[in-house]
């Protein structure tokens, strides 16, 4: 019994030793097959779309195993270590292939791989690895959800630098500026919410309790005034637009005065003409503007509309509007004249600039000089600047000769102005200057659009350009500006800005401009213009040209010079009073 157990134990030990002899050879052969299989799959799949497992079974033939070892020993000298992988040796590897009995290849695909590729994979592996299904070789394809690529490490955010004392100073300054801007905006908004209060302060007009009842009326009146005014500026067609704008402006400043004038005209003169005025302004606007017109007057207006026969012609409507406008204007002028307390010419100084200009155009230089002597310096500069060149020189000469002003002379001048006011009240002549309106429209455009429009006028409409040149300064007219004014303005600009403004201008023109600059600065700009070192942006050229023209206009206005004097050639070095 003991002998049998010993024999069984010895047989088991020998069998285990025999199997252990084939492990390294099986691994070597599996490595060869796996490398070949991957070289095939990498041509049609990405390495992340599959994984591969190769399992090989070998015949346990001691004779063939010994031949494999003998073949390996033949390849190298005795005692030398093997260099590299043993299966790469040709004859020895063939011995291993002879010992192979079965090959199982398992391909694990990702679910994202197209199912049609499974058949192609089996055919390619069978062909490349020389598999034989009859001998038990097999290729198995399975699908699982393969893990994705390892997530990339997100970069750590940069640590903000520590704030220095300079940065803290900047933060404090910017915060104070923002706070001051917010306080200024809140103050302006509070002032804008009560426009009637501002009118009372400017004109020293005291309203009764009726005017103070409603707080929403001023906003409505201002809105009504703004829309016609904007329409009159953008597209003036006839003088009645100016009349409409002036009526609404007077009603916004003095609602009681305007309502009283309309009421008296309706009850005493012609309700029909007053109804045509209401239609001209719009009935809704009229109700908001003329707030103190009594019910009796509204009844007369309604009756006049009901009794009106046929359609009213344009001339009849204009005549009716002008008649009512005369009554409102008369009440307005009388009110302004009634506040004559300290300055005997305060009624003239408080008038709108357009109305005052109508009177000054008809007055003598001597009377205008007396008015200037009773006016503040800034008002005198505006009065003198609004006159034509010849009349301006005469007025300044009269001012320089005045040594005494007797009372009777002042009263005579006041009477003359009162007479002009009466004539204007009886025959008002509102006017809209088309060139001035066009100039405002052009200056409201972008600098590039202004430059293109002026070039278009120069080519297609020179007459319109000639009228426009007398209102605003064009870049081409800089050659007419006195040298001292050009020098004062152009010295504040950098070389690149002057180069952009003078780019592609005629040499005679830019030589006239450069003559007003310092010698070194002029040489640099002239060299750049001659060489054309760069092509400036068209936007920058237009912006610099407009800015230069506007700066020159400001200096000319401060010296009581008009743009029209440049075109007429009557500019003289006249200082403002």
Order of alpha helices (4+ residues) and beta strands (2+ residues): alpha-alpha-beta-alpha-alpha-beta-alpha-beta-alpha-alpha-alpha-alpha-alpha-alpha-alpha-alpha-alpha-alpha-alpha-alpha-alpha-alpha-alpha-alpha-alpha-alpha-alpha-alpha-alpha-alpha-alpha-alpha
